[in-house]
Amino acid sequence: TERAVVTINQTEELLQDKSTDQELHSIAVEELQAAKDAFEEHFNLTLIPLFQFDVVIHGKDLKIDTFRSRGAGGQSVNKTDSAVRITHLPTGTVVECQRERNQYRNKSLALARLRSLLYQREKDKEIDASTASRRLQVGTRGRSEKIRTYNFPQDRVTDHRIGLSIHDVNGVLSGGEVFQHLLDELKEFAHRENLQTLLMSDPLANIIASVNKK
């Protein structure tokens, strides 16, 4: 078994297409051409996004309150309002800091904590959004769970995820209109899969869908 890892630095456009077939296509073509004369070739291609984004916090989105630090027994530790509570209004995230005696220092620490929480929140959203598309892309990686078959002798390409067969191997490999048709079908399939996942995980969305059907 041979393995190779390719890192793509400019990934913004790549991640916009959740099916990832177009991005993997050029890599797959090279592998297929090399395996064209072989009896059988089985390989997996996986595109894994390395999430890189910054969290921007706007002052208008913050509610900042100050209060006196409290000890374990509830008694006031400081005579000044050095403790800070920050509420991020768009998400309802609340952080407090009363570790330092200086209000500005506590505010700085609270903002850092808030930024960390918001970053994790966005990262979790990106991971959840990519889970379904990654499952669509690689499945279980078992040999019995085929994603796509290129049959050169019969000039046939079959995508097993959507049950579509196209009799034009070169047309698919060239990335032209034939491949675009296949890609459009996969996008539609991925859209339905993501919608089904949303309906299963979000009761409110399920109710809205039921109302729309009526």
TADA-V130026 format. One record per backbone hydrogen bond with DSSP energy under -0.5 kcal/mol. NH is the residue of the N-H (numbers start at 1). CO is the residue of the C=O. Records with the same first field share a line. If there is no record, write none. Layout:
BEGIN
NH: CO, CO
END
This chain:
BEGIN
8: 6
9: 7
11: 9
15: 11
16: 12, 13
17: 13, 14
18: 16
20: 17
24: 20
25: 21
26: 22
28: 24
29: 25
30: 26
31: 27
32: 28
33: 29
34: 30
35: 31
36: 32, 33
38: 35
48: 46
49: 47
51: 49
56: 54
57: 55
58: 56
61: 58
62: 59
63: 87
64: 62
65: 63, 85
67: 83
69: 80
71: 75
74: 71
77: 69
78: 69
82: 80
83: 67
84: 97
85: 65
86: 95
87: 63
88: 86, 93
89: 61, 87
91: 88
92: 88
93: 88
95: 86
97: 84
103: 101
106: 102
107: 103
108: 104
109: 105
110: 106
111: 107
112: 108
113: 109
114: 110
115: 111
116: 112
117: 113
118: 114
119: 115
120: 116
121: 117
122: 118
123: 119
124: 120
125: 121
126: 122
127: 123
128: 124
129: 125
130: 126
131: 127
132: 128
133: 129
134: 130
135: 131
136: 132
137: 133
138: 134
139: 135
141: 138
145: 142
146: 144
149: 158
151: 149, 156
152: 150
155: 152
156: 151
157: 166
158: 149
159: 164
160: 147, 158
161: 147
162: 159
163: 159
164: 159
166: 157
168: 166
172: 168
173: 169
174: 170
175: 172
176: 171
179: 171
180: 176
181: 177
182: 178
183: 179
184: 180
185: 181
186: 182
187: 183
188: 184
189: 185
190: 186
191: 187
192: 188
193: 189
194: 190
195: 191
196: 192
197: 193
198: 194
199: 195
200: 196
201: 197
202: 198
203: 201
206: 202
207: 203
208: 204
209: 205
210: 206
211: 207
212: 208
213: 209
214: 210
END
